[in-house]
Amino acid sequence: MISNTWGEKMRSLIYFMSSRYENKEQANQRYCNAERVVIWESLRRGYVSEQEVVTFKSLLGARLNEDSAILEVACGSGRYTPFLDTPHYIGLDISPVMISQARLNYPTKQFMQGDAFNMAFSQRFDIVFCCRFIHHYSKPQIEQFFTITNTALKDGGFFVFDSTNYLSLSTIFKTLFQFDVHNKQPAEILHMCHRTGFRVVSKKHYFFLPSFIYPFIPTSFAKDLDETLSPLLPARSFWCVQKMKESNV
Ligand SMILES: C[S@@+](CC[C@H](N)C(=O)[O-])C[C@H]1O[C@@H](n2cnc3c(N)ncnc32)[C@H](O)[C@@H]1O
């Protein structure tokens, strides 16, 4: 599964460590820089634990079928596009470079460049999916994003996403390297969901190392580590929430 060379792994480390920025604009530039996107692209398969993919697949489950209209927000270069394989898939990302790369990777799929905080679609979706996005933004921004997502969904539609918790090594990295992670406790996410018209259908909490470490360690060891430490240190949460009928909001 992990096929990156040591040179690529070291570039990943440098890429991660040099990600210092103070605000949303700088955070977004990270993914609009063509050189960085090339690095992201070369690493993306080895960049995460398999646990992430398995967990998202189980949360989507039978909710995803070939009739589902699905919007992936912050789709990047399309890492999750193959898992969200319906004819009615749209991937949205703010970075034109990411979108160009996604189109190269999956020429038959529909991708759009756009801002998650300013989405306006003529259609409504059965599912909105979003991975590794909300940790870039503060709580008020995320609450705004949840409200916009609620509007983009059909009544009863599902929103599947992940969040990074305070009990995470990224809290240490944030302090040491001013990394742009906004960690949030599951209870905070829960309140935000309720305030923005969602009910929680399913949630899972797991231990995860910071992403850049995974290319350096064998997959089987990473899997054992994640499983052993999950009950002690639930660093990331995965959510499937459902839009309540508009009259109930
Ligand atoms: C960590 S990457 C994750 C990419 C992809 N979801 C994945 O897991 O491989 C974060 C992505 O969020 C995108 N992004 C950041 N701010 C955004 C915004 N306001 N609207 C849409 N996309 C945004 C970036 O361009 C980048 O592609």
The ligand as an SDF file (V2000), in Angstrom:
LIG
                    3D

 27 29  0  0  0  0  0  0  0  0999 V2000
   -5.9330   18.3960    4.1890 C   0  0  0  0  0  0  0  0  0  0  0  0
   -6.5730   18.7030    2.5560 S   0  0  0  0  0  0  0  0  0  0  0  0
   -7.7180   17.3690    2.4430 C   0  0  0  0  0  0  0  0  0  0  0  0
   -8.0450   16.9990    1.0240 C   0  0  0  0  0  0  0  0  0  0  0  0
   -8.9630   15.7810    0.8840 C   0  0  0  0  0  0  0  0  0  0  0  0
  -10.2190   15.9740    1.5970 N   0  0  0  0  0  0  0  0  0  0  0  0
   -8.2620   14.5320    1.4140 C   0  0  0  0  0  0  0  0  0  0  0  0
   -8.5980   14.0760    2.5210 O   0  0  0  0  0  0  0  0  0  0  0  0
   -7.3570   14.0410    0.7240 O   0  0  0  0  0  0  0  0  0  0  0  0
   -7.6250   20.1200    2.8400 C   0  0  0  0  0  0  0  0  0  0  0  0
   -8.3090   20.6180    1.5720 C   0  0  0  0  0  0  0  0  0  0  0  0
   -9.2330   21.6470    1.9450 O   0  0  0  0  0  0  0  0  0  0  0  0
   -9.2680   22.5850    0.8820 C   0  0  0  0  0  0  0  0  0  0  0  0
   -9.8680   23.8290    1.3990 N   0  0  0  0  0  0  0  0  0  0  0  0
   -9.3800   24.6540    2.3630 C   0  0  0  0  0  0  0  0  0  0  0  0
  -10.2220   25.6780    2.5770 N   0  0  0  0  0  0  0  0  0  0  0  0
  -11.2970   25.4860    1.7320 C   0  0  0  0  0  0  0  0  0  0  0  0
  -12.5040   26.2120    1.5040 C   0  0  0  0  0  0  0  0  0  0  0  0
  -12.7800   27.3320    2.1840 N   0  0  0  0  0  0  0  0  0  0  0  0
  -13.3820   25.7270    0.5880 N   0  0  0  0  0  0  0  0  0  0  0  0
  -13.1190   24.5760   -0.1100 C   0  0  0  0  0  0  0  0  0  0  0  0
  -11.9670   23.8610    0.0570 N   0  0  0  0  0  0  0  0  0  0  0  0
  -11.0760   24.3090    0.9760 C   0  0  0  0  0  0  0  0  0  0  0  0
   -7.8240   22.7050    0.4790 C   0  0  0  0  0  0  0  0  0  0  0  0
   -7.6510   23.3230   -0.7880 O   0  0  0  0  0  0  0  0  0  0  0  0
   -7.3800   21.2630    0.5270 C   0  0  0  0  0  0  0  0  0  0  0  0
   -7.5330   20.6170   -0.7180 O   0  0  0  0  0  0  0  0  0  0  0  0
  1  2  1  0
  2  3  1  0
  2 10  1  0
  3  4  1  0
  4  5  1  0
  5  6  1  0
  5  7  1  0
  7  8  2  0
  7  9  1  0
 10 11  1  0
 11 12  1  0
 11 26  1  0
 12 13  1  0
 13 14  1  0
 13 24  1  0
 14 15  1  0
 14 23  1  0
 15 16  2  0
 16 17  1  0
 17 18  1  0
 17 23  2  0
 18 19  1  0
 18 20  2  0
 20 21  1  0
 21 22  2  0
 22 23  1  0
 24 25  1  0
 24 26  1  0
 26 27  1  0
M  CHG  2   2   1   9  -1
M  END
$$$$
